[in-house]
Amino acid sequence: MAAAISAIRRLEDKVQDLTTAINVSKSIPSQAFDHRSPVSTFSQPSPGAFPVSQGPASSFTRYDRSNVTDVGKSPQVVGTPGKSPYPISEPHSGVNISFSQHGVSHWPAIQQILPPEFVSARETLAKDYIVEMERQRPPLPMHIDYPVGHSSENWLTGLTLSVIRGLSEAYFSVFDRNMPVLDKFHFFSNTLGLAMQNDFGYDMETCVVLNVLALGCLAVKAHEEGNFPLPSRFPASSTGFSRPEWYGLMVDDPPGLKFFNEARKRAGFLMCQNDLQTGQFYMLSTLYHAQILRPIDSWTTVNRAALCCMSILTASESIDFDQWEGDMFSRLYWNTLMYETIITQELSLPLSGLLEYEADMPIPKFTPCPRSKTSISVLVVDDDDAFFNFHFLAQAAHRIILTRIRQNLYSFVEKEGSPTPTITAEMHHQLEQWRTNLPPGLQFSDEESADESASPAHVVAKAMLRSRYFVAKFHIGRPFLYKALHAPAYTTESDYGEIREGLKGGMYWPTTMGLCTQMKSALPLKFGWCSQCFGQVLLFKAVARSQDAKLRDTLPDGWEEWVQVMMALIEDCGKSSPGIAKDAELLRLL
């Protein structure tokens, strides 16, 4: 871990947009890629691919608005759906290609190739029909099904320690490993104790604990779906899932709703707080909404978490990121930014402004919470911590690479040599560097199975990295597919090769098949994966119906079976989301 952190803090060569590098260098002082960028651990630009500059590794202590580094200095910022200082190449003749997979249905060629039934059905819907339908759905039920024998006043104080401990352990064994918003030791030694001491009153500690219990119910459900034994401090007596005696407490629709509603009741009286713990509460709320497929609700709460982050950044005289609390804030920041980027890019929703701070934010070092040498500190230590810490950093690095792909490739110009071969090769290089430089414990092959794992968290972690790699391959090839569909006369053999590789990367994502889809309660970014699959089906069907024989030849073997796998995921998730259900209805017309 120490070696990795040392590598993370190296200065990384700055990748600049080729069309604006000279102009930007005249107006903005050259600055090296910030040594705190997560991508520096896992990917490096190829030598000589872009103009580079190097500068001192400065340390920022005050984060008021005047000190925020210009957004243009960070390639991970450029291309995200916010204010970009870079003009798009050839703005008068170029066409911006939607990065959202729902935007595929608006491609002119798609509307010409796909069946009239699909086209007419799509035209009757609003442009952003997903957003419209999700906004109009009824809110989450407000009632609470109290356990038998308990009143509304005392049911929380009547919970046994085994229930609280069991649900909390389930949460930390599944969700916190892949979205590390909380510190496990601090939760058990401080937050939980304060909440119980106050009889689960109207305080933020109680709100955090209740959200953990709500997510714990989903985590228990995931263990049941995957037939994994629940986490325990003692050796498991069985190899499969067995229902605990308190299983009835989590039987809600959706699971954990009674705890989540209790948290929402208390949060109403605390809505004006903007500290670290409040930000953690809203990110836990975001995760719960995401897991039960309420994307607009999750966007609302991730915006609230972002407001907490920005409030801390602008109000603090200094943040010591080498200390535990500063490092916890870094964890909250990156979790918030990564989810906000995904949901806003897919649904074209407004940004919070958190993105402006990205270039100056250190990545988490996962500093241990200060603790005394007591028995409890032994009980909450997990041997897998390093694996999941590296996994989180790898996810952050991949998100930056996707942003670079979007910025550099997603503008269509009707001419040969566009997208530029040099930039395309660079994007492939950086993705391969990311994969090659993953720590040994995170390395993967294209054929290995993520299902052979010790826990639901391991299944998800292994599947996410492999799937993200394939998704990036697909997104590199997608602009060439747009070109072949709309300007076949300018499409070269090299372009068809990029399409072939992209379509191959668009198949057999581990997160959309096998145990991951069996354990839907633990599958992260379900809405994002369903959106990806919606666009995939449209593109595969369009290529198959194309009159261009060369384009049809780029279809990989087994694509029709893969379409059935994607349809199964969309159909199943449509049971919990009217927007996804509408996607499934449209795709059935094909």
Beta strands, then each sheet from edge to edge (+ up, - down):
strand 1: 95-96
strand 2: 411-412
sheet 1: 1+ 2-
end
